[in-house]
């Protein structure tokens, strides 16, 4: 068959293809390929024939053959890229789309899909560039605006993301996904009432998506604003969110329910849906023993953040003769005091913000990190995908997320016997590292400002007992607030001093107090200030009232370090036992209660028995430098002992097992 005959046959095959006569088209094209196996046009056209008949894998192979020839068309490269995209082979897809654009020049579909491939590879800036170029060619594409919004969100440009989602919604008002992501962006911008309305709009448009999308953001907005009336109105929605297992971040249930069985089920389901184990990097080969164990800490919080406030001195005190310390930062690149301190404390600081999960995991492998520590878990900005790819032979969850990850690739969870009693071990998918005192690292260098605050400047009364709680507002449950109001009624002239995270929460709490018979002047609110000054102002309070079921964590150790006693109610879940862990390690177990009634009675007793409260404060002051909670040197040695045991078990090829660090 000469070239002229071949071209005529291809033209005839195209005619049959356009008229859906696939058998005739297929027969002609196969004859051409029998003679000219690598004929690009015949292979390409046969790929379309097979694809239209549902034979997608065969079509993929034909397109690969078509693209090997010099005459391969831009269309062949584009559709092969689309096929790779469906297979989640993003690098191959990116290469094909690039070649298609090189051959044909800019065209909308090629730019759009190249951007999608780059986004999937974690190449966010490149994705942004290609989406913006696609928008130039088609400025009425709601899909492009929506995808732009997602990229802006990942880059933390939440204002730009919001603008993009609003453009998408203007073009397609019933675009439920855009309404949902708009709610997420508004959450990130702390515009919670607007976020709630956006989430409601998404649900009204597409009510079935409650089973597929993570509406935990809506719960967070409702709880952060203390919109308890809205919670009651949406009881069916809330219960549906808590019951369904697909796509729901387990973090959002920690403040709702003290049930470690439920928390484990939610975590298992979430990981299976979103972060199941991946083999993209292949199996990690076993490694021989080194003189120094390489530890990698992974977090978005190496800056002025609660996590950094806790771990900074621990990082500094690691034994650099025995351990090589790496930090992998995927948070904001800021030059604040804690960032500088963390950078100086470790041997190697890696800013991996712009890298994909796969690239970060590969970097950790290339550096031969032995133990990877996930400091985020399922909290905001966590990147479980790194660990799903097995960044290190040993992977440990620590500090950030107060509960089980539900991931079989997280080998250990750092805890202590107070946090996880023996009977509760079954509620965790990880093996437990039991530290002998508290699990929580602390910084004995934490500065307390010498600034002398007055009660007047903070809006506090000169006389009367001052209860306080500086926990985030989402931790204040209606039942906790009920208890606080009962305490205020029993302690004449007392006030409750709270952290003002957002004006809506303040307004709602004042309204809720009024419905419980508490006048507005008995609630005092203070906003965020620099950490050392926040520690200093706590000297004006008399007793810290903890929240339940999500306790104070860093906030609790802040109060204790400032000399302020913390009264807590211990439950069954990890999140509800953190303050109990801290109080045990500071030698004040008498401030741990087991029931709501006991909690309220002890709060009232301490407020009305100045001698007893004074004794506890004096004991706290004496214990600060003698009990283990703030002995960072001792804590670091215990944590290193745990790392060494985990590493030795790995070297001995032993199965995973609980690790008990002795005093």
C-alpha positions in Angstrom: 0.0 0.0 0.0 1.6 3.2 -1.1 1.3 6.5 0.7 -1.5 7.8 -1.5 -3.5 4.6 -0.9 -2.8 4.8 2.8 -4.1 8.4 2.9 -7.2 7.5 1.0 -7.9 4.6 3.3 -7.4 6.8 6.4 -9.9 9.3 4.9 -12.4 6.5 4.4 -11.9 5.3 7.9 -12.4 8.8 9.2 -15.7 8.9 7.3 -16.9 5.7 8.9 -15.7 6.8 12.3 -17.6 10.1 12.1 -20.7 8.1 11.2 -20.3 5.8 14.1 -19.6 2.8 11.8 -16.8 1.5 14.1 -16.4 -2.0 12.6 -15.7 -0.7 9.1 -13.4 2.0 10.4 -11.6 -0.5 12.6 -11.1 -3.0 9.8 -9.6 -0.4 7.5 -7.2 0.9 10.1 -6.0 -2.5 11.2 -5.1 -3.3 7.6 -3.0 -0.2 7.4 -1.3 -1.0 10.7 -0.5 -4.5 9.5 1.5 -3.0 6.7 2.8 0.1 8.6 2.8 -0.8 12.3 4.0 2.7 13.4 1.7 4.8 11.3 0.8 7.6 13.6 -2.4 8.7 12.0 -3.8 5.1 11.8 -2.9 4.3 15.4 -4.4 7.6 16.6 -7.7 7.1 14.7 -8.0 3.5 15.8 -7.4 4.7 19.4 -10.5 6.9 19.1 -12.5 4.1 17.6 -11.6 1.8 20.5 -12.1 4.5 23.1 -15.6 5.2 21.8 -16.4 1.5 22.3 -15.1 1.5 25.9 -11.8 -0.2 25.2 -9.8 2.5 27.0 -6.7 0.5 27.8 -6.3 -0.6 24.2 -6.8 3.0 23.1 -4.1 4.1 25.5 -1.6 1.6 24.0 -2.5 2.8 20.5 -2.0 6.4 21.4 1.4 5.6 22.9 2.3 4.0 19.6 0.9 6.9 17.6 3.0 9.4 19.6 6.3 7.5 18.9 6.3 8.5 15.3 7.6 11.8 13.9 4.2 12.6 12.4 2.4 12.4 15.7 -0.2 15.1 16.0 -0.9 17.5 18.8 -4.3 15.7 19.3 -2.6 12.4 19.8 -0.3 13.8 22.5 -3.3 15.6 24.1 -5.5 12.6 24.3 -2.6 10.4 25.5 -2.0 13.0 28.2 -5.7 12.8 29.1 -5.4 9.1 29.4 -2.4 9.4 31.7 -4.3 11.9 33.8 -7.2 9.4 34.3 -4.6 6.9 35.4 -3.1 9.4 37.9 0.2 9.2 36.1 0.7 12.9 36.3 4.3 13.3 35.1 3.5 11.4 31.9 0.4 13.5 31.5 2.4 16.7 31.9 4.9 15.6 29.3 2.2 14.8 26.8 0.3 18.0 27.3 3.6 20.0 26.9 4.3 18.3 23.6 0.7 18.9 22.4 1.1 22.6 23.1 4.5 22.7 21.5 3.0 21.3 18.3 -0.3 23.2 18.2 0.4 26.4 20.1 -1.7 27.4 23.1 -5.2 25.9 23.1 -7.6 26.0 26.0 -8.0 22.2 26.8 -4.2 21.7 26.6 -3.4 24.6 29.0 -6.2 23.6 31.4 -5.2 19.9 31.6 -1.4 20.8 31.8 -2.3 23.0 34.8 -4.2 20.1 36.4 -1.3 17.7 35.9 1.1 20.3 37.5 -1.3 20.8 40.4 -1.4 17.1 41.0 2.4 16.9 41.0 2.5 19.7 43.6 3.9 22.2 41.1 1.6 24.9 42.3 3.2 28.0 40.7 3.3 26.3 37.3 -0.3 25.2 37.7 -1.3 28.7 38.5 0.5 30.0 35.4 -1.2 27.5 33.0 -4.7 28.1 34.5 -4.2 31.8 34.1 -3.1 31.3 30.4 -6.2 29.1 29.8 -8.4 31.9 31.3 -7.0 34.3 28.7 -8.4 32.0 25.9 -11.7 31.4 27.7 -12.6 33.9 30.3 -16.1 32.5 30.9 -14.9 29.1 32.1 -16.2 28.5 35.6 -14.1 25.3 35.8 -10.9 27.4 35.4 -11.9 29.9 38.0 -12.7 27.0 40.4 -9.4 25.3 39.8 -7.6 28.7 40.2 -9.3 29.0 43.5 -8.0 25.6 44.7 -4.4 26.5 43.7 -4.7 29.9 45.5 -5.9 28.0 48.6 -3.0 25.6 48.6 -0.7 28.7 48.3 -2.5 30.3 51.2 -3.7 33.2 49.1 -7.2 32.9 50.5 -8.4 36.3 49.4 -7.5 35.4 45.8 -9.1 32.0 46.2 -12.3 33.6 47.4 -12.4 35.9 44.5 -11.9 33.0 42.1 -14.7 30.9 43.6 -17.0 33.9 43.5 -16.2 34.3 39.7 -17.0 30.6 39.2 -20.3 31.0 41.1 -21.2 34.1 39.1 -20.8 32.0 35.9 -22.6 29.0 37.4 -24.8 29.9 40.4 -25.6 26.2 41.1 -22.0 25.2 41.3 -22.1 23.3 44.6 -18.4 22.5 44.7 -17.5 26.2 44.3 -19.9 27.2 47.2 -18.3 24.5 49.3 -14.7 25.7 48.6 -15.9 29.3 49.1 -16.9 28.2 52.6 -13.5 26.7 53.2 -11.7 29.9 52.0 -14.0 32.0 54.3 -13.1 29.8 57.2 -9.4 30.4 56.5 -10.1 34.1 56.4 -11.9 33.8 59.8 -15.1 35.1 58.2 -17.1 32.3 59.9 -20.7 33.5 59.6 -20.3 33.9 55.8 -18.6 30.5 55.7 -21.6 28.9 57.3 -23.9 30.4 54.7 -21.7 29.2 51.9 -21.7 25.7 53.2 -25.5 25.8 53.6 -25.8 26.9 50.0 -23.7 23.9 48.8 -25.8 21.5 50.9 -29.1 23.0 49.5 -27.8 22.7 45.9 -26.5 19.2 46.3 -27.7 17.6 49.6 -26.2 14.2 48.7 -22.7 15.6 48.9 -22.9 15.5 52.7 -21.6 11.9 52.3 -18.7 12.8 50.0 -17.4 16.2 51.1 -15.7 17.1 54.4 -18.3 19.4 56.0 -16.2 19.4 59.2 -15.4 22.9 58.1 -19.0 23.9 58.7 -19.0 22.3 62.1 -15.8 24.2 62.9 -17.3 27.5 61.8 -20.4 26.8 63.9 -18.4 25.8 67.0 -15.8 28.6 66.6 -18.5 31.2 66.6 -20.3 29.4 69.4 -23.4 29.3 67.2 -25.1 26.8 69.4 -28.6 27.8 68.3 -27.6 27.0 64.7 -26.2 23.7 65.9 -29.6 22.9 67.4 -31.4 23.9 64.3 -29.1 21.7 62.2 -29.2 18.7 64.5 -30.0 16.4 61.7 -27.1 17.7 59.6 -24.7 17.5 62.5 -25.7 13.9 63.4 -25.4 13.0 59.7 -21.9 14.4 59.6 -20.9 12.6 62.7 -22.4 9.3 61.6 -21.2 9.2 58.0 -17.8 7.7 57.6 -16.6 9.0 54.2 -14.5 12.1 53.8 -15.0 13.5 57.3 -11.9 14.8 59.1 -11.9 13.1 62.5 -10.4 16.3 64.1 -13.8 18.0 64.0 -15.4 15.3 66.2 -12.9 15.7 69.1 -14.8 18.7 70.6 -18.2 17.0 70.2 -17.8 13.6 71.7 -15.7 11.9 74.3 -15.6 8.5 72.7 -12.3 6.9 71.6 -14.2 4.1 69.8 -15.9 6.7 67.6 -12.7 8.6 67.1 -10.9 5.5 65.9 -13.7 4.6 63.4 -13.7 8.1 62.0 -9.9 8.1 61.6 -9.9 4.7 59.9 -12.6 5.8 57.5 -11.0 9.2 56.7 -7.6 7.6 56.0 -9.1 4.9 53.8 -10.9 7.6 51.8 -8.3 10.3 51.6 -4.9 9.0 52.7 -4.6 5.3 52.1 -1.1 3.8 51.8 0.5 4.4 48.5 3.3 2.6 46.6 4.3 5.4 44.3 7.9 5.3 45.5 8.1 1.6 45.8 9.0 -0.5 48.8 11.5 1.2 51.1 14.6 -1.1 51.3 16.0 -2.1 54.7 18.9 0.0 55.9 21.9 -1.0 57.9 22.7 0.6 61.3 24.3 4.0 61.4 26.4 5.7 64.1 23.8 8.5 64.2 20.1 7.9 64.0 18.5 10.4 61.6 15.3 12.0 62.9 13.0 14.0 60.7 10.4 16.3 62.2 7.6 17.2 59.7 5.4 20.2 60.4 3.8 23.4 59.1 4.4 25.1 62.5 8.1 26.0 62.7 7.3 29.6 63.5 5.4 31.5 66.2 2.9 28.8 66.8 1.9 26.7 69.8 3.8 23.6 68.6 7.0 25.5 68.2 6.6 27.1 71.6 6.5 23.5 73.0 9.3 21.8 71.1 11.9 24.5 70.5 14.1 23.7 73.5 13.7 19.9 72.9 15.1 20.4 69.4 18.0 22.3 70.9 18.7 19.7 73.5 18.8 16.7 71.2 22.1 14.8 71.6 23.8 15.7 68.3 26.5 13.1 68.9 23.9 10.3 68.6 21.1 11.9 66.5 21.1 13.9 63.3 18.1 16.2 63.4 16.2 17.3 60.3 13.2 19.6 60.1 10.9 19.5 57.1 8.8 22.7 57.0 5.7 22.9 54.8 4.3 26.0 56.5 4.7 29.7 56.0 8.2 31.0 55.3 8.4 33.7 58.0 11.3 35.2 59.8 10.0 35.4 63.3 11.7 34.5 66.5 10.5 30.8 66.8 11.4 30.2 63.1 15.0 31.4 63.7 15.2 29.3 66.9 14.0 26.1 65.2 16.4 26.6 62.2 19.3 27.1 64.6 18.3 24.1 66.7 18.4 21.4 64.0 21.3 20.1 61.9 19.3 20.5 58.6 16.3 22.7 58.0 14.4 21.9 54.7 11.8 24.3 53.4 9.6 21.9 51.4 6.5 24.1 51.2 6.5 24.1 47.4 7.1 20.4 47.0 4.5 17.7 46.5 3.9 14.9 49.1 5.8 12.5 46.8 8.7 14.8 46.4 9.0 15.4 50.2 8.8 11.7 50.9 11.5 11.0 48.3 13.7 13.7 49.8 13.4 12.1 53.2 14.3 8.7 51.6 17.2 10.2 49.8 18.5 11.7 53.0 18.0 8.3 54.6 15.9 9.6 57.5 15.4 6.7 59.9 12.5 8.0 62.0 9.9 10.4 60.6 7.9 12.4 63.2 4.5 13.7 62.0 3.8 16.8 64.2 0.4 17.5 62.4 -1.7 14.4 61.9 -5.3 15.4 60.9 -5.0 19.0 62.0 -5.0 22.0 59.7 -2.2 22.0 57.1 -1.4 18.4 58.0 0.1 16.3 55.1 -0.6 12.7 55.8 0.2 12.0 52.1 3.9 12.2 52.9 3.7 9.3 55.3 1.3 7.3 53.2 4.3 7.1 50.7 6.5 5.8 53.6 9.0 8.6 54.1 11.1 6.6 56.6 11.3 3.0 57.9 9.8 4.2 61.2 7.0 6.7 61.3 5.7 8.3 64.5 2.7 10.5 65.3 3.4 13.1 68.0 1.9 16.2 69.6 -0.2 17.8 66.9 -3.2 15.5 66.7 -4.6 14.2 70.0 -5.9 10.8 68.9 -5.2 7.9 66.7 -4.3 8.6 63.1 -6.1 5.5 61.8 -3.2 4.9 59.4 -1.4 1.6 59.3 1.7 3.4 58.1 2.0 5.4 61.3 3.9 2.9 63.4 3.9 4.6 66.8 2.1 7.3 68.8 3.8 9.2 71.6 1.7 9.2 74.8 1.9 8.4 78.5 0.0 6.2 80.9 -2.4 9.0 81.9 -3.3 9.8 78.4 -3.8 6.2 77.4 -4.7 3.8 80.2 -4.1 0.1 79.6 -7.8 -0.5 78.8 -7.8 2.2 76.1 -4.9 0.9 74.0 -7.4 -0.9 71.7 -8.7 2.4 70.5 -5.4 3.2 68.7 -4.1 1.8 65.4 -0.5 2.6 66.4 1.7 1.0 68.9 2.1 3.3 71.9 5.3 4.9 73.1 4.7 5.4 76.8 6.9 8.2 78.2 7.2 8.0 82.0 5.8 11.5 82.8 3.8 13.6 80.4 4.0 13.1 76.7 4.1 16.9 76.1 7.4 18.6 75.4 7.8 22.0 77.1 10.2 24.9 77.0 11.8 25.8 80.3 13.3 28.9 78.6 9.8 30.3 77.8 10.0 34.0 78.7 7.3 35.7 80.8 7.2 39.4 80.1 7.9 41.8 83.0 5.1 44.0 81.9 2.7 44.7 84.7 -0.9 44.5 83.5 -3.6 46.1 85.5 -7.1 44.7 85.9 -8.6 48.0 84.8 -6.8 48.0 81.4 -8.0 44.4 80.8 -11.6 45.1 81.8 -11.4 43.0 84.9 -13.0 43.9 88.2 -10.7 45.1 91.0 -12.6 42.8 93.4 -14.1 39.4 92.9 -12.8 36.0 91.9 -11.5 35.7 88.4 -12.1 32.4 86.6 -10.5 32.2 83.2 -10.1 30.0 80.1 -8.0 31.0 77.1 -8.9 28.0 75.0 -10.0 28.5 71.4 -13.7 29.1 71.2 -14.4 25.9 69.3 -13.5 23.9 72.4 -16.3 25.6 74.5 -19.1 23.1 74.3 -22.7 24.1 75.4 -22.4 21.6 78.4 -19.0 23.1 79.5 -20.6 26.6 79.3 -23.6 25.4 81.3 -21.2 24.3 84.0 -19.3 27.6 84.0 -22.6 29.6 84.4 -23.6 27.4 87.3 -20.2 28.1 88.9 -20.6 31.9 88.4 -24.0 31.8 90.0 -22.6 30.1 93.1 -19.6 32.4 93.4 -20.9 35.9 94.0 -19.0 38.7 92.3 -16.9 36.3 90.1 -16.2 36.8 86.5 -15.2 34.5 83.6 -12.2 35.8 81.6 -12.1 34.4 78.0 -10.1 34.6 74.9 -11.7 36.6 72.1 -10.9 34.7 68.9 -13.7 36.3 66.8 -16.4 38.9 67.5 -19.2 36.6 66.6 -18.2 34.1 69.3 -18.1 36.9 71.8 -21.6 38.1 70.9 -23.0 34.6 71.0 -21.4 33.8 74.3 -22.9 36.9 75.9 -26.3 36.0 74.5 -25.9 32.4 75.8 -24.9 33.7 79.2 -28.0 35.9 79.3 -30.3 32.9 78.6 -28.6 31.2 81.6 -29.1 34.2 83.9 -25.6 35.6 83.8 -25.2 39.3 83.1 -22.9 40.4 80.3 -20.4 42.2 82.6 -19.5 38.9 84.2 -17.9 37.8 80.9 -14.6 39.5 80.1 -12.9 39.1 76.7 -9.2 39.7 75.7 -7.7 39.2 72.3 -4.4 37.9 71.1 -1.1 39.4 72.3 2.5 38.4 72.1 3.2 35.1 73.9 5.4 36.4 76.7 2.8 39.1 77.5 0.0 36.6 77.4 1.8 34.5 80.0 2.3 37.7 82.1 -1.3 38.7 82.1 -2.4 35.4 83.5 -1.1 36.5 86.9 -4.4 38.4 87.3 -6.5 35.3 87.1 -7.3 33.0 90.1 -8.2 29.7 88.4 -8.2 28.3 84.9 -11.3 26.3 84.0 -10.6 23.7 81.4 -12.9 22.7 78.6 -14.4 19.2 78.0 -14.2 17.0 76.0 -11.3 18.8 74.2 -9.0 20.0 76.9 -6.5 22.8 76.9 -3.1 21.5 75.6 -0.5 24.2 75.1 -2.9 26.6 76.8 -2.8 24.4 79.9 1.0 24.3 80.1 1.0 28.1 79.5 -1.2 28.6 82.5 0.8 26.3 84.7 4.1 27.9 83.7 2.6 31.3 84.6 1.7 29.9 88.0 -2.1 29.6 87.3 -3.7 26.4 88.6 -5.8 24.5 86.0 -8.9 22.6 86.9 -9.8 19.8 84.5 -12.3 17.1 83.9 -10.7 13.9 82.5 -12.7 11.7 80.1 -11.8 8.7 78.0 -10.4 10.2 74.8 -6.9 11.4 74.2 -8.1 15.0 73.8 -9.9 14.9 77.1 -7.0 13.6 79.2 -4.2 16.0 78.2 -4.6 18.4 81.1 -4.7 15.4 83.4 -1.4 14.3 82.0 0.1 17.8 82.6 -1.2 18.1 86.1 0.1 14.7 87.1 3.6 15.6 85.8 3.5 18.9 87.7 2.5 17.1 90.9 -1.1 18.5 91.2 -3.4 15.5 90.6 -5.9 16.9 93.1 -7.0 19.3 90.3 -8.1 16.4 88.1 -11.8 15.6 88.4 -13.8 12.7 87.0 -17.4 14.0 86.8 -19.0 17.3 85.9 -20.4 17.6 89.4 -17.0 17.1 91.0 -15.5 19.6 88.6 -18.1 22.3 89.5 -17.9 21.6 93.2 -14.1 21.9 93.3 -14.2 25.1 91.3 -16.7 26.6 93.8 -14.7 25.3 96.7 -11.4 26.8 95.4 -13.1 30.1 94.7 -14.6 30.4 98.2 -11.7 28.8 100.2 -8.8 31.2 99.7 -6.5 29.2 102.0 -6.9 26.0 100.0 -6.3 27.8 96.7 -3.3 29.7 98.1 -1.8 26.4 99.1 -2.3 24.9 95.6 -0.7 28.0 94.0 2.3 27.8 96.4 2.7 24.1 95.6 2.5 24.9 91.9 5.2 27.5 92.2 7.4 25.1 94.2 6.9 22.3 91.7 7.7 24.3 88.5 11.4 23.5 88.8 11.3 20.3 90.7 8.6 18.2 89.0 9.2 16.7 85.5 6.7 18.7 83.4 9.1 21.6 82.6 12.3 19.5 82.9 13.1 19.7 79.2 16.5 18.0 79.5 14.9 15.0 81.2 12.0 14.9 78.7 14.4 14.9 75.7 16.4 12.0 77.1 13.2 10.0 77.6 12.1 10.8 74.1 15.5 9.8 72.7 15.3 6.6 74.6 12.0 5.8 72.9 13.5 6.6 69.5 16.5 4.4 70.2 14.2 1.5 71.2 12.1 1.8 68.1 15.3 2.0 65.9 16.8 -1.1 67.6 13.5 -3.1 67.1 13.7 -2.2 63.4 17.4 -3.2 63.2 16.6 -6.5 64.9 13.7 -7.0 62.4 11.2 -7.3 65.2 7.5 -6.7 64.8 6.1 -3.5 66.2 5.3 -3.4 69.9 4.5 -0.9 72.6 7.6 0.9 74.0 7.8 1.7 77.7 10.4 4.2 78.7 11.5 3.8 82.3 12.4 6.6 84.7 
